[in-house]
Amino acid sequence: MEKENIAVGLDIGTTKIVAMIGKKNEYGKLEILGVGKSKSLGVARGVVNNITQTIQSIQQAVLEAENNSGYKINDVVVGIAGQHIRSIQHTDYVIRTNPEEVISGRDIQLLIDQVNKLAMLPGEEIIHVLPQEFKIDGQTEIKEPIGMYGARLEASFHVVVGQASSIRNVGRCIQSSGIELSGLTLEPLASADAVLSQEEKEAGVALIDIGGGTTDLAIFKDGIIRHTAVVPFGGNVITDDIKEGCSIIEKQAELLKTKFGSAWPGENKDNEIVSIPGLRGRDPKEISLKNLSKIIHARVVEIIEQVFTEIKAYGHEDPRKKLIAGIVLTGGGSNLKHIKQLVEYITGMDTRIGYPNEHLAGNSGEEISSPLFATAVGLVMNSVQNNSNSAYKIELKEVVAEAPKQVVFQPVTEEKPEEQILDEVELPVNKIETETTESKIRRSFFDRYVDKIKDFLDNAE
């Protein structure tokens, strides 16, 4: 039987960790087989700050995705974000040894490898080397040099750089969770794959992904990535402001933001009030929705202005660099009421909310096509492109074969052998038993990968 091309993406965010399993259907669309979501406990502003908690959160999300899909995860493509990410423009060239031959993929790879050897600041590592435009023997604006003749091959690159320790910490968490790391992708690039059309990338577009801890920006023009940036603010700072401003607990602040929050204060009348139950029998608190939206508005304006500064730094005001398709908002923060209008007001650019449903199969649930899952969908698409076989179907026989291992520890009673056999056969149906089998498989995975973690950390140096 031919192996299925099953792809897995893992989005390690500040508020949530999402494991998503998918495959391409016969129409070339992405079919989501299973999603696992867990609260992210060891991540702040997109960076891992507690290894143990992050491992637990990853395992929880992975287990949920496996239970939902009936597939066992081998490896994942993971998203990298955080305030340590920066991007630089770089131009490099190679002189070809044999100009009589046409330029091949090997020549381009040689050039990319050369850029990968660039000296970075201490503690930094190159994540992506993205070719933009090529130049052959002085001829400019070449998009596809393969098959052309030339002696000097030159290219401008968009180089994404991150902190080596942060990248290694993410790798360590994944491998300690008993899974392989098959690839790293910058999160704004993954989100862009999921929500932008090729026409928008050609016309010029800025993708703003408002997450919990960070706001990511990716700018495209002429179908090429031109600028990336990470602003170290997201939805969580809005929640913190509501918590402080209204003197309530975080859980209530988050609910207020998502249920009643608006980025535009003029929308709420003065007499609109929400009553929040007091703690431990205290009197309930009354909060004016106008005040709530004023708090949200102030912080959202700050985030958007920071992102707009980055868009200006790219050179949006230059007529040749104009972003005709405007702005696309995605991520959990884009679910905030009236945020589209506020962004249009501040930037003067056309804005739409980006849903990752363009590449999803028609039968995908409404929840998956929410902007909240844009990055996870993009990571699965990235994994599909790698033709990875990141998960395999858990066969019923396979689980039954595992079952006797559990029975070994039980005292064998000769009076009721039938009951014992019955227990073993029923094991796959019994959810609690299945989970213990799963954890056993996971432990053996962990043992197998302990040495690989060491290798990974050594090689990353």
C-alpha positions as CSV (number, residue, x, y, z in Angstrom):
1,M,0.0,0.0,0.0
2,E,1.3,3.5,-1.0
3,K,2.2,5.7,2.0
4,E,0.0,8.7,2.5
5,N,1.6,12.2,2.5
6,I,0.5,13.3,5.9
7,A,1.7,16.7,7.1
8,V,1.9,18.1,10.6
9,G,2.3,21.7,11.8
10,L,3.0,22.8,15.3
11,D,2.3,26.4,16.3
12,I,4.0,27.3,19.6
13,G,2.2,30.5,20.5
14,T,2.2,32.6,23.6
15,T,-1.5,31.9,24.5
16,K,-2.0,28.5,22.8
17,I,-0.1,25.6,21.2
18,V,-1.8,24.0,18.2
19,A,-0.8,20.7,16.6
20,M,-2.5,20.2,13.2
21,I,-2.5,17.1,11.0
22,G,-3.5,17.4,7.4
23,K,-3.1,16.1,3.8
24,K,-3.8,17.3,0.3
25,N,-7.0,15.9,-1.2
26,E,-7.5,15.0,-4.9
27,Y,-8.4,18.7,-5.7
28,G,-5.1,20.0,-4.3
29,K,-6.8,21.5,-1.2
30,L,-5.7,20.9,2.3
31,E,-7.9,18.4,4.3
32,I,-7.5,18.8,8.1
33,L,-7.6,15.4,9.8
34,G,-7.1,16.4,13.4
35,V,-6.4,19.4,15.6
36,G,-5.1,19.5,19.1
37,K,-5.0,22.7,21.2
38,S,-3.6,23.3,24.6
39,K,-3.0,26.4,26.8
40,S,0.6,27.6,26.3
41,L,2.2,27.8,29.8
42,G,5.9,28.1,29.2
43,V,6.1,30.8,26.4
44,A,6.3,34.6,26.8
45,R,6.3,37.0,23.8
46,G,6.8,34.1,21.4
47,V,9.9,32.8,23.3
48,V,10.2,29.6,25.4
49,N,10.9,30.6,29.0
50,N,10.0,27.4,30.8
51,I,11.1,24.1,29.1
52,T,9.1,21.7,31.3
53,Q,5.8,23.5,31.0
54,T,6.2,23.9,27.2
55,I,7.0,20.2,26.8
56,Q,3.8,19.3,28.8
57,S,1.7,21.8,26.6
58,I,3.2,20.3,23.4
59,Q,2.4,16.8,24.5
60,Q,-1.1,17.7,25.4
61,A,-1.8,19.3,22.0
62,V,-0.1,16.4,20.1
63,L,-2.1,13.8,22.0
64,E,-5.3,15.6,21.3
65,A,-4.5,15.9,17.6
66,E,-3.6,12.1,17.5
67,N,-6.8,11.1,19.3
68,N,-8.9,13.3,17.0
69,S,-7.3,12.0,13.8
70,G,-6.3,8.4,14.5
71,Y,-2.8,9.2,13.3
72,K,0.5,8.9,15.2
73,I,2.8,11.9,14.8
74,N,6.5,11.3,13.9
75,D,7.7,14.8,13.1
76,V,6.5,18.4,12.8
77,V,7.2,21.7,11.0
78,V,7.3,24.3,13.8
79,G,6.8,28.1,13.6
80,I,9.4,30.5,14.9
81,A,8.5,33.9,16.2
82,G,9.4,36.2,19.1
83,Q,11.0,39.6,19.6
84,H,14.5,38.3,18.8
85,I,13.6,37.9,15.1
86,R,15.1,40.5,12.7
87,S,15.6,40.6,8.9
88,I,18.3,42.0,6.7
89,Q,18.7,42.6,3.0
90,H,21.9,41.1,1.5
91,T,23.4,40.9,-2.0
92,D,25.8,38.1,-3.0
93,Y,27.3,36.6,-6.1
94,V,29.1,33.5,-7.5
95,I,31.4,33.3,-10.5
96,R,30.5,30.1,-12.4
97,T,33.4,27.7,-13.3
98,N,31.7,26.7,-16.5
99,P,29.7,29.5,-18.2
100,E,29.1,27.2,-21.2
101,E,26.6,25.2,-19.2
102,V,23.1,26.6,-18.3
103,I,22.4,27.7,-14.8
104,S,20.9,25.0,-12.7
105,G,19.4,24.6,-9.2
106,R,22.9,23.6,-8.0
107,D,24.2,27.1,-8.8
108,I,21.4,28.7,-6.9
109,Q,22.0,26.4,-4.0
110,L,25.7,27.3,-4.0
111,L,24.8,31.0,-3.8
112,I,22.3,30.3,-0.9
113,D,24.9,28.2,1.0
114,Q,27.3,31.1,0.6
115,V,24.8,33.5,2.2
116,N,24.2,31.0,5.0
117,K,27.9,31.4,6.0
118,L,27.4,35.1,6.6
119,A,28.9,36.3,9.9
120,M,26.1,37.2,12.2
121,L,26.1,39.0,15.6
122,P,27.2,36.7,18.5
123,G,24.4,34.3,19.5
124,E,22.5,34.8,16.3
125,E,21.6,32.2,13.6
126,I,20.2,32.4,10.1
127,I,16.7,30.9,9.9
128,H,15.7,31.7,6.3
129,V,17.6,32.8,3.2
130,L,15.0,33.9,0.7
131,P,16.2,34.9,-2.8
132,Q,14.4,37.9,-4.2
133,E,15.7,38.9,-7.6
134,F,18.6,37.6,-9.7
135,K,21.1,39.4,-11.9
136,I,23.1,37.5,-14.6
137,D,26.2,39.2,-16.1
138,G,24.6,42.6,-15.3
139,Q,21.1,41.8,-16.6
140,T,18.7,42.7,-13.9
141,E,15.2,41.8,-12.7
142,I,15.4,38.1,-13.4
143,K,12.9,36.1,-11.4
144,E,13.9,32.6,-12.7
145,P,17.5,32.2,-13.7
146,I,17.4,28.3,-14.2
147,G,18.1,27.4,-17.8
148,M,19.9,30.7,-18.7
149,Y,23.5,31.2,-19.7
150,G,25.9,33.4,-17.7
151,A,29.3,33.6,-15.9
152,R,28.4,35.8,-12.9
153,L,25.2,34.9,-11.0
154,E,24.1,37.6,-8.5
155,A,21.1,37.8,-6.2
156,S,19.5,40.0,-3.6
157,F,18.3,38.0,-0.5
158,H,16.0,38.6,2.4
159,V,17.8,37.0,5.3
160,V,15.8,36.2,8.5
161,V,17.9,36.0,11.6
162,G,17.0,34.8,15.1
163,Q,18.6,34.1,18.5
164,A,20.4,30.7,18.4
165,S,19.5,29.8,22.0
166,S,15.7,30.5,21.4
167,I,15.7,28.2,18.3
168,R,17.6,25.5,20.2
169,N,15.2,25.7,23.1
170,V,12.2,25.2,20.8
171,G,14.1,22.2,19.2
172,R,14.8,20.8,22.7
173,C,11.1,21.0,23.7
174,I,9.9,19.2,20.6
175,Q,12.4,16.4,20.8
176,S,11.8,16.0,24.5
177,S,8.1,15.6,23.7
178,G,9.1,12.5,21.7
179,I,8.7,14.0,18.2
180,E,11.2,14.9,15.4
181,L,11.7,18.4,14.2
182,S,11.5,18.3,10.4
183,G,11.6,22.0,9.7
184,L,11.5,25.6,11.0
185,T,9.4,28.3,9.4
186,L,9.0,32.0,10.3
187,E,5.4,32.3,11.6
188,P,4.5,35.4,9.5
189,L,5.6,33.5,6.4
190,A,3.4,30.5,7.4
191,S,0.4,32.8,8.0
192,A,1.0,34.5,4.7
193,D,0.9,31.1,2.9
194,A,-2.5,30.4,4.5
195,V,-4.4,33.7,4.0
196,L,-2.9,35.6,1.1
197,S,-3.6,35.0,-2.6
198,Q,-0.9,35.2,-5.3
199,E,-2.6,38.3,-6.8
200,E,-2.3,40.1,-3.4
201,K,1.4,39.2,-3.2
202,E,2.0,40.5,-6.7
203,A,0.1,43.8,-6.1
204,G,1.8,44.5,-2.8
205,V,0.3,43.6,0.6
206,A,1.2,43.8,4.3
207,L,0.2,40.8,6.4
208,I,-0.3,41.7,10.1
209,D,-0.7,38.7,12.4
210,I,-1.9,39.8,15.8
211,G,-1.0,37.0,18.2
212,G,-1.2,36.8,22.0
213,G,2.4,37.8,22.7
214,T,3.7,39.3,19.5
215,T,2.4,41.0,16.3
216,D,4.1,39.7,13.2
217,L,4.5,41.6,9.9
218,A,5.3,40.2,6.4
219,I,5.3,42.5,3.4
220,F,5.1,41.1,-0.2
221,K,5.5,43.0,-3.5
222,D,5.8,41.6,-7.0
223,G,5.2,38.1,-5.5
224,I,8.4,38.4,-3.4
225,I,8.8,38.7,0.3
226,R,10.3,42.2,0.9
227,H,10.2,42.8,4.7
228,T,9.5,40.9,7.9
229,A,9.3,42.2,11.5
230,V,8.1,41.1,14.9
231,V,6.6,43.7,17.3
232,P,6.8,42.5,20.9
233,F,3.1,43.3,21.7
234,G,-0.1,41.4,21.1
235,G,-3.5,40.6,22.5
236,N,-2.2,39.8,25.9
237,V,-1.1,43.4,26.7
238,I,-4.7,44.5,25.9
239,T,-6.0,41.9,28.4
240,D,-3.4,43.2,31.0
241,D,-4.6,46.8,30.5
242,I,-8.2,45.7,31.0
243,K,-7.2,43.8,34.1
244,E,-5.4,46.8,35.6
245,G,-7.9,49.4,34.4
246,C,-11.0,47.6,35.7
247,S,-9.4,45.9,38.7
248,I,-10.6,42.5,37.7
249,I,-8.9,39.1,37.3
250,E,-7.2,38.0,34.0
251,K,-9.9,35.4,33.1
252,Q,-12.7,38.0,33.4
253,A,-10.6,40.6,31.5
254,E,-10.1,38.1,28.6
255,L,-13.8,37.3,28.5
256,L,-14.7,41.0,28.5
257,K,-12.3,41.6,25.7
258,T,-13.6,38.8,23.4
259,K,-17.3,39.2,24.2
260,F,-17.9,42.9,24.6
261,G,-14.6,44.5,23.6
262,S,-14.4,47.0,20.7
263,A,-11.5,48.9,19.2
264,W,-13.7,51.9,18.5
265,P,-15.0,53.7,21.6
266,G,-17.7,55.8,19.7
267,E,-19.7,52.6,19.1
268,N,-20.7,52.2,22.7
269,K,-23.4,54.3,24.4
270,D,-22.7,55.8,27.9
271,N,-25.4,53.7,29.6
272,E,-24.1,50.3,28.4
273,I,-22.8,48.5,31.5
274,V,-21.6,44.9,32.2
275,S,-21.9,43.4,35.6
276,I,-19.1,41.1,36.7
277,P,-19.5,38.8,39.7
278,G,-17.3,39.8,42.7
279,L,-14.7,37.4,44.2
280,R,-15.7,35.2,47.1
281,G,-19.1,36.8,47.8
282,R,-18.0,40.4,47.3
283,D,-20.4,42.8,45.5
284,P,-20.5,42.5,41.7
285,K,-18.5,45.1,39.7
286,E,-20.2,47.3,37.1
287,I,-18.0,48.2,34.1
288,S,-19.0,50.7,31.4
289,L,-18.5,49.3,27.9
290,K,-17.4,52.8,26.7
291,N,-14.5,52.8,29.3
292,L,-13.7,49.2,28.2
293,S,-13.4,50.1,24.6
294,K,-11.3,53.3,25.4
295,I,-8.8,51.0,27.2
296,I,-8.7,48.6,24.2
297,H,-8.5,51.4,21.7
298,A,-5.5,53.1,23.3
299,R,-3.5,49.8,23.2
300,V,-4.5,48.7,19.7
301,V,-3.6,52.2,18.4
302,E,-0.1,51.7,19.9
303,I,0.3,48.3,18.3
304,I,-0.9,49.4,14.9
305,E,1.3,52.5,14.9
306,Q,4.4,50.4,15.7
307,V,3.5,48.1,12.8
308,F,2.8,51.1,10.5
309,T,6.3,52.4,11.4
310,E,7.7,49.1,10.0
311,I,5.6,49.4,6.9
312,K,7.0,52.9,6.3
313,A,10.5,51.6,7.0
314,Y,10.0,49.2,4.1
315,G,9.3,52.3,1.9
316,H,5.5,52.1,1.3
317,E,5.4,55.8,0.6
318,D,7.6,55.3,-2.5
319,P,5.3,55.0,-5.5
320,R,7.3,52.0,-6.9
321,K,6.9,50.2,-3.5
322,K,3.2,51.0,-3.0
323,L,1.2,48.2,-1.4
324,I,-1.9,48.2,-3.7
325,A,-3.6,45.4,-1.9
326,G,-3.3,47.2,1.4
327,I,-3.3,45.3,4.7
328,V,-4.6,41.8,5.7
329,L,-5.2,41.2,9.4
330,T,-5.1,37.7,10.8
331,G,-4.3,35.9,14.1
332,G,-6.6,35.8,17.2
333,G,-6.3,39.6,17.7
334,S,-8.0,40.3,14.4
335,N,-11.3,38.9,15.9
336,L,-11.6,42.1,17.9
337,K,-14.7,44.1,16.9
338,H,-14.1,47.1,14.6
339,I,-10.3,46.5,14.4
340,K,-10.5,46.6,10.6
341,Q,-12.0,50.1,10.6
342,L,-9.4,51.4,13.1
343,V,-6.5,50.0,11.0
344,E,-8.0,51.7,7.9
345,Y,-8.3,55.0,9.9
346,I,-4.7,55.0,11.2
347,T,-2.9,53.8,8.1
348,G,-5.2,55.0,5.3
349,M,-4.8,51.6,3.6
350,D,-7.5,49.1,2.4
351,T,-7.8,46.4,5.0
352,R,-9.5,43.0,5.2
353,I,-9.5,40.1,7.8
354,G,-7.6,37.1,6.5
355,Y,-9.2,33.7,6.9
356,P,-7.1,30.6,6.1
357,N,-10.0,29.0,4.1
358,E,-8.7,29.7,0.6
359,H,-6.5,26.5,0.6
360,L,-8.8,24.4,2.9
361,A,-11.0,21.6,1.7
362,G,-14.8,22.4,1.7
363,N,-15.6,20.1,4.6
364,S,-13.2,21.9,7.0
365,G,-15.0,23.0,10.2
366,E,-15.8,26.6,10.9
367,E,-13.3,26.7,13.8
368,I,-10.3,25.8,11.6
369,S,-11.0,28.5,9.1
370,S,-10.8,31.1,11.9
371,P,-7.9,33.6,11.8
372,L,-6.8,32.1,15.1
373,F,-5.5,29.0,13.2
374,A,-3.9,30.8,10.2
375,T,-0.3,30.1,11.4
376,A,-1.1,26.4,12.1
377,V,-2.7,25.9,8.6
378,G,0.3,27.7,7.0
379,L,2.7,25.3,8.8
380,V,0.8,22.2,7.6
381,M,0.9,23.7,4.0
382,N,4.7,24.1,4.5
383,S,5.0,20.5,5.6
384,V,2.9,19.3,2.6
385,Q,5.3,21.1,0.2
386,N,8.2,19.2,1.8
387,N,6.4,15.9,0.8
388,S,6.8,14.8,4.4
389,N,5.3,11.7,5.8
390,S,4.9,13.2,9.3
391,A,2.3,10.8,10.7
392,Y,1.0,7.3,10.1
393,K,-2.4,5.7,10.8
394,I,-2.7,3.9,14.1
395,E,-3.9,0.4,13.0
396,L,-6.3,-1.3,15.4
397,K,-4.1,-4.4,15.3
398,E,-1.1,-2.4,16.3
399,V,-2.8,-1.2,19.5
400,V,-3.9,-4.7,20.4
401,A,-0.4,-5.9,19.8
402,E,0.8,-3.4,22.4
403,A,-1.8,-4.5,24.9
404,P,-0.1,-7.6,26.3
405,K,2.8,-5.4,27.5
406,Q,0.4,-3.8,30.0
407,V,-0.9,-7.1,31.3
408,V,2.6,-8.4,32.1
409,F,2.6,-6.4,35.3
410,Q,-0.7,-7.8,36.5
411,P,-0.8,-11.0,38.6
412,V,-2.0,-13.8,36.3
413,T,-5.1,-15.5,37.7
414,E,-5.9,-18.9,36.4
415,E,-9.6,-18.9,37.4
416,K,-10.7,-16.3,34.9
417,P,-8.5,-16.4,31.8
418,E,-11.4,-15.4,29.6
419,E,-12.0,-12.1,31.3
420,Q,-8.3,-11.2,31.0
421,I,-8.4,-11.9,27.2
422,L,-11.6,-9.9,27.0
423,D,-9.9,-6.9,28.7
424,E,-7.0,-7.1,26.2
425,V,-9.3,-7.1,23.2
426,E,-11.5,-4.3,24.5
427,L,-8.4,-2.1,25.2
428,P,-8.5,0.0,22.0
429,V,-12.2,1.0,22.7
430,N,-11.5,1.9,26.3
431,K,-10.3,5.6,26.2
432,I,-8.3,5.6,29.4
433,E,-6.5,2.4,28.5
434,T,-5.6,3.8,25.1
435,E,-4.1,6.9,26.6
436,T,-1.9,4.8,28.9
437,T,-0.8,2.8,25.8
438,E,-0.2,6.2,24.1
439,S,1.9,7.4,27.0
440,K,3.9,4.1,26.8
441,I,4.6,4.6,23.1
442,R,5.6,8.2,23.9
443,R,8.0,7.1,26.7
444,S,9.7,4.7,24.3
445,F,9.9,7.6,21.8
446,F,11.5,9.8,24.4
447,D,14.1,7.1,25.3
448,R,15.0,6.8,21.6
449,Y,15.4,10.5,21.1
450,V,17.5,11.4,24.2
451,D,20.7,10.8,22.2
452,K,19.2,12.7,19.2
453,I,18.6,15.8,21.3
454,K,22.3,15.9,22.2
455,D,23.2,15.5,18.5
456,F,20.8,18.3,17.6
457,L,22.2,20.7,20.2
458,D,25.8,19.9,19.1
459,N,25.0,20.4,15.4
460,A,23.2,23.6,16.0
461,E,26.4,25.2,17.3
